[in-house]
Amino acid sequence: MSRLHLVFGGRVKDPQGLEFTDLKTIDIVGVFDNYADAEDAWRANAQRTVDDAEMKYVVVHLHRLLEPEVEPKA
């Protein structure tokens, strides 16, 4: 199974939290088959919105949600 990663972002209520204010306006950047590409996409979007403290982009490890019983490789 690929190690899928989802990158998305949007406006949050608190910059230290993950409560998005409007799910209809979430920016779905994409799904990536490796962490390095996902991190590059996350970094580019986070940097683009760095002056807006209420915008937050995240990387979600989809492979961990799809197969939670599989241990990550060390």
OpenMM code with the backbone's topology and positions (N, CA, C; nanometers):
from openmm import Vec3, app, unit

residues = "MET SER ARG LEU HIS LEU VAL PHE GLY GLY ARG VAL LYS ASP PRO GLN GLY LEU GLU PHE THR ASP LEU LYS THR ILE ASP ILE VAL GLY VAL PHE ASP ASN TYR ALA ASP ALA GLU ASP ALA TRP ARG ALA ASN ALA GLN ARG THR VAL ASP ASP ALA GLU MET LYS TYR VAL VAL VAL HIS LEU HIS ARG LEU LEU GLU PRO GLU VAL GLU PRO LYS ALA".split()
positions = [
    Vec3(0.0836, -0.1187, 0.0000),
    Vec3(0.0000, 0.0000, 0.0000),
    Vec3(0.0875, 0.1242, 0.0000),
    Vec3(0.0478, 0.2220, -0.0781),
    Vec3(0.1187, 0.3496, -0.0803),
    Vec3(0.1026, 0.4209, 0.0533),
    Vec3(0.1987, 0.5020, 0.0845),
    Vec3(0.1907, 0.5836, 0.2052),
    Vec3(0.1292, 0.7180, 0.1655),
    Vec3(-0.0022, 0.7200, 0.1611),
    Vec3(-0.0747, 0.8373, 0.1133),
    Vec3(-0.0784, 0.9479, 0.2178),
    Vec3(-0.0648, 1.0717, 0.1687),
    Vec3(-0.0700, 1.1898, 0.2540),
    Vec3(-0.1606, 1.2936, 0.1888),
    Vec3(-0.2469, 1.3546, 0.2681),
    Vec3(-0.3377, 1.4591, 0.2227),
    Vec3(-0.2875, 1.5928, 0.2755),
    Vec3(-0.2816, 1.6925, 0.1879),
    Vec3(-0.2434, 1.8277, 0.2295),
    Vec3(-0.3631, 1.9183, 0.2045),
    Vec3(-0.4047, 1.9886, 0.3097),
    Vec3(-0.5143, 2.0837, 0.2958),
    Vec3(-0.4963, 2.1962, 0.3954),
    Vec3(-0.5729, 2.3013, 0.3770),
    Vec3(-0.5636, 2.4153, 0.4673),
    Vec3(-0.6877, 2.5002, 0.4627),
    Vec3(-0.6901, 2.5956, 0.5525),
    Vec3(-0.8027, 2.6866, 0.5596),
    Vec3(-0.7899, 2.7781, 0.6794),
    Vec3(-0.8916, 2.8574, 0.6978),
    Vec3(-0.8953, 2.9537, 0.8087),
    Vec3(-0.9345, 2.8804, 0.9366),
    Vec3(-0.8587, 2.9053, 1.0442),
    Vec3(-0.8851, 2.8431, 1.1737),
    Vec3(-0.9273, 2.9476, 1.2757),
    Vec3(-1.0019, 2.9031, 1.3768),
    Vec3(-1.0467, 2.9937, 1.4830),
    Vec3(-0.9302, 3.0378, 1.5705),
    Vec3(-0.8396, 2.9423, 1.5978),
    Vec3(-0.7235, 2.9679, 1.6830),
    Vec3(-0.6004, 2.9143, 1.6098),
    Vec3(-0.4992, 2.9980, 1.5862),
    Vec3(-0.3803, 2.9538, 1.5125),
    Vec3(-0.3083, 2.8337, 1.5756),
    Vec3(-0.3317, 2.8087, 1.7036),
    Vec3(-0.2679, 2.6952, 1.7689),
    Vec3(-0.3546, 2.5697, 1.7640),
    Vec3(-0.4744, 2.5818, 1.7073),
    Vec3(-0.5660, 2.4685, 1.7021),
    Vec3(-0.5934, 2.4228, 1.5602),
    Vec3(-0.6873, 2.3293, 1.5488),
    Vec3(-0.7232, 2.2735, 1.4188),
    Vec3(-0.8728, 2.2854, 1.3906),
    Vec3(-0.9408, 2.3800, 1.4564),
    Vec3(-1.0831, 2.4000, 1.4321),
    Vec3(-1.0990, 2.5002, 1.3174),
    Vec3(-1.1372, 2.4470, 1.2011),
    Vec3(-1.1514, 2.5300, 1.0824),
    Vec3(-1.2847, 2.6031, 1.0869),
    Vec3(-1.2844, 2.7293, 1.0438),
    Vec3(-1.4034, 2.8123, 1.0565),
    Vec3(-1.5109, 2.7811, 0.9533),
    Vec3(-1.4732, 2.7416, 0.8328),
    Vec3(-1.5713, 2.7151, 0.7273),
    Vec3(-1.5217, 2.6010, 0.6401),
    Vec3(-1.5775, 2.4839, 0.6599),
    Vec3(-1.5322, 2.3654, 0.5862),
    Vec3(-1.5595, 2.3765, 0.4368),
    Vec3(-1.6519, 2.4619, 0.3973),
    Vec3(-1.6815, 2.4796, 0.2547),
    Vec3(-1.5686, 2.5513, 0.1810),
    Vec3(-1.4845, 2.6201, 0.2543),
    Vec3(-1.3761, 2.6957, 0.1908),
    Vec3(-1.2394, 2.6303, 0.2093),
    Vec3(-1.2360, 2.5059, 0.2564),
    Vec3(-1.1086, 2.4334, 0.2739),
    Vec3(-1.0382, 2.4228, 0.1384),
    Vec3(-0.9095, 2.4516, 0.1388),
    Vec3(-0.8262, 2.4397, 0.0191),
    Vec3(-0.7603, 2.3017, 0.0212),
    Vec3(-0.8096, 2.2111, -0.0623),
    Vec3(-0.7504, 2.0782, -0.0718),
    Vec3(-0.6386, 2.0855, -0.1748),
    Vec3(-0.5162, 2.0801, -0.1266),
    Vec3(-0.3984, 2.0923, -0.2119),
    Vec3(-0.3793, 1.9648, -0.2934),
    Vec3(-0.3917, 1.8473, -0.2278),
    Vec3(-0.3780, 1.7233, -0.3018),
    Vec3(-0.3424, 1.6059, -0.2146),
    Vec3(-0.3379, 1.4897, -0.2792),
    Vec3(-0.2978, 1.3650, -0.2149),
    Vec3(-0.1644, 1.3244, -0.2762),
    Vec3(-0.0700, 1.2862, -0.1907),
    Vec3(0.0661, 1.2559, -0.2330),
    Vec3(0.1045, 1.1172, -0.1853),
    Vec3(0.1865, 1.0475, -0.2629),
    Vec3(0.2221, 0.9104, -0.2275),
    Vec3(0.3497, 0.8988, -0.1450),
    Vec3(0.4054, 1.0123, -0.1053),
    Vec3(0.5195, 1.0085, -0.0135),
    Vec3(0.5227, 1.1374, 0.0675),
    Vec3(0.5837, 1.1287, 0.1842),
    Vec3(0.5831, 1.2421, 0.2764),
    Vec3(0.6630, 1.3612, 0.2220),
    Vec3(0.7710, 1.3355, 0.1533),
    Vec3(0.8555, 1.4445, 0.1025),
    Vec3(0.7768, 1.5360, 0.0079),
    Vec3(0.7013, 1.4774, -0.0839),
    Vec3(0.6214, 1.5592, -0.1754),
    Vec3(0.5100, 1.6315, -0.1013),
    Vec3(0.4487, 1.5637, -0.0040),
    Vec3(0.3435, 1.6278, 0.0757),
    Vec3(0.4003, 1.7447, 0.1552),
    Vec3(0.5177, 1.7252, 0.2106),
    Vec3(0.5804, 1.8326, 0.2883),
    Vec3(0.6148, 1.9515, 0.1987),
    Vec3(0.6632, 1.9251, 0.0793),
    Vec3(0.6922, 2.0340, -0.0146),
    Vec3(0.5663, 2.1141, -0.0463),
    Vec3(0.4547, 2.0449, -0.0694),
    Vec3(0.3278, 2.1127, -0.0994),
    Vec3(0.2789, 2.1900, 0.0222),
    Vec3(0.2899, 2.1293, 0.1390),
    Vec3(0.2501, 2.1975, 0.2628),
    Vec3(0.3333, 2.3244, 0.2827),
    Vec3(0.4645, 2.3103, 0.2673),
    Vec3(0.5549, 2.4234, 0.2902),
    Vec3(0.5264, 2.5382, 0.1932),
    Vec3(0.5023, 2.5065, 0.0669),
    Vec3(0.4746, 2.6097, -0.0333),
    Vec3(0.3473, 2.6857, 0.0014),
    Vec3(0.2435, 2.6143, 0.0420),
    Vec3(0.1173, 2.6802, 0.0747),
    Vec3(0.1240, 2.7545, 0.2074),
    Vec3(0.1904, 2.6977, 0.3052),
    Vec3(0.2064, 2.7647, 0.4339),
    Vec3(0.2880, 2.8931, 0.4169),
    Vec3(0.3918, 2.8877, 0.3360),
    Vec3(0.4746, 3.0059, 0.3117),
    Vec3(0.3958, 3.1139, 0.2374),
    Vec3(0.3114, 3.0708, 0.1441),
    Vec3(0.2304, 3.1657, 0.0663),
    Vec3(0.1335, 3.2435, 0.1563),
    Vec3(0.0908, 3.1824, 0.2663),
    Vec3(-0.0066, 3.2461, 0.3558),
    Vec3(0.0546, 3.2836, 0.4907),
    Vec3(0.1856, 3.2941, 0.4970),
    Vec3(0.2550, 3.3162, 0.6236),
    Vec3(0.2110, 3.4450, 0.6936),
    Vec3(0.1687, 3.5452, 0.6218),
    Vec3(0.1284, 3.6719, 0.6832),
    Vec3(-0.0136, 3.6697, 0.7383),
    Vec3(-0.0870, 3.5630, 0.7157),
    Vec3(-0.2241, 3.5499, 0.7647),
    Vec3(-0.2254, 3.4458, 0.8762),
    Vec3(-0.2241, 3.4926, 1.0010),
    Vec3(-0.2131, 3.4029, 1.1168),
    Vec3(-0.3318, 3.3079, 1.1296),
    Vec3(-0.4437, 3.3382, 1.0655),
    Vec3(-0.5612, 3.2517, 1.0765),
    Vec3(-0.5665, 3.1435, 0.9690),
    Vec3(-0.4684, 3.1424, 0.8785),
    Vec3(-0.4618, 3.0382, 0.7756),
    Vec3(-0.3643, 2.9303, 0.8210),
    Vec3(-0.4062, 2.8056, 0.8050),
    Vec3(-0.3215, 2.6945, 0.8473),
    Vec3(-0.3322, 2.5820, 0.7447),
    Vec3(-0.2182, 2.5241, 0.7104),
    Vec3(-0.2115, 2.4075, 0.6227),
    Vec3(-0.1564, 2.2910, 0.7028),
    Vec3(-0.2059, 2.1709, 0.6735),
    Vec3(-0.1648, 2.0518, 0.7476),
    Vec3(-0.1404, 1.9351, 0.6526),
    Vec3(-0.0625, 1.8386, 0.7017),
    Vec3(-0.0402, 1.7124, 0.6314),
    Vec3(-0.1072, 1.6036, 0.7147),
    Vec3(-0.1952, 1.5268, 0.6513),
    Vec3(-0.2628, 1.4160, 0.7182),
    Vec3(-0.2071, 1.2862, 0.6614),
    Vec3(-0.1651, 1.1983, 0.7486),
    Vec3(-0.1109, 1.0683, 0.7083),
    Vec3(-0.2277, 0.9731, 0.6826),
    Vec3(-0.2793, 0.9734, 0.5603),
    Vec3(-0.3947, 0.8902, 0.5272),
    Vec3(-0.3663, 0.7419, 0.5458),
    Vec3(-0.2436, 0.7003, 0.5180),
    Vec3(-0.2093, 0.5586, 0.5322),
    Vec3(-0.2246, 0.5116, 0.6755),
    Vec3(-0.2062, 0.5991, 0.7723),
    Vec3(-0.2239, 0.5619, 0.9130),
    Vec3(-0.3717, 0.5488, 0.9480),
    Vec3(-0.4559, 0.6253, 0.8818),
    Vec3(-0.5998, 0.6139, 0.9045),
    Vec3(-0.6563, 0.4895, 0.8374),
    Vec3(-0.6028, 0.4553, 0.7207),
    Vec3(-0.6531, 0.3416, 0.6454),
    Vec3(-0.6081, 0.2084, 0.7035),
    Vec3(-0.4879, 0.2052, 0.7594),
    Vec3(-0.4342, 0.0824, 0.8211),
    Vec3(-0.3699, 0.1155, 0.9555),
    Vec3(-0.4505, 0.1461, 1.0571),
    Vec3(-0.3942, 0.1891, 1.1860),
    Vec3(-0.3148, 0.0806, 1.2587),
    Vec3(-0.3384, -0.0456, 1.2245),
    Vec3(-0.2685, -0.1532, 1.2936),
    Vec3(-0.1276, -0.1762, 1.2420),
    Vec3(-0.0935, -0.1165, 1.1283),
    Vec3(0.0404, -0.1319, 1.0716),
    Vec3(0.1368, -0.0373, 1.1423),
    Vec3(0.2447, -0.0939, 1.1952),
    Vec3(0.3452, -0.0138, 1.2651),
    Vec3(0.4304, 0.0642, 1.1643),
    Vec3(0.4598, 0.1925, 1.1930),
    Vec3(0.5499, 0.2664, 1.1047),
    Vec3(0.6899, 0.2063, 1.1067),
    Vec3(0.7575, 0.2099, 0.9914),
    Vec3(0.8945, 0.1594, 0.9842),
    Vec3(0.9884, 0.2554, 1.0531),
    Vec3(1.0833, 0.2028, 1.1280),
    Vec3(1.1786, 0.2868, 1.2018),
    Vec3(1.2849, 0.3400, 1.1120),
] * unit.nanometer
topology = app.Topology()
chain = topology.addChain("A")
for resn in residues:
    res = topology.addResidue(resn, chain)
    for name in ("N", "CA", "C"):
        topology.addAtom(name, app.Element.getBySymbol(name[0]), res)
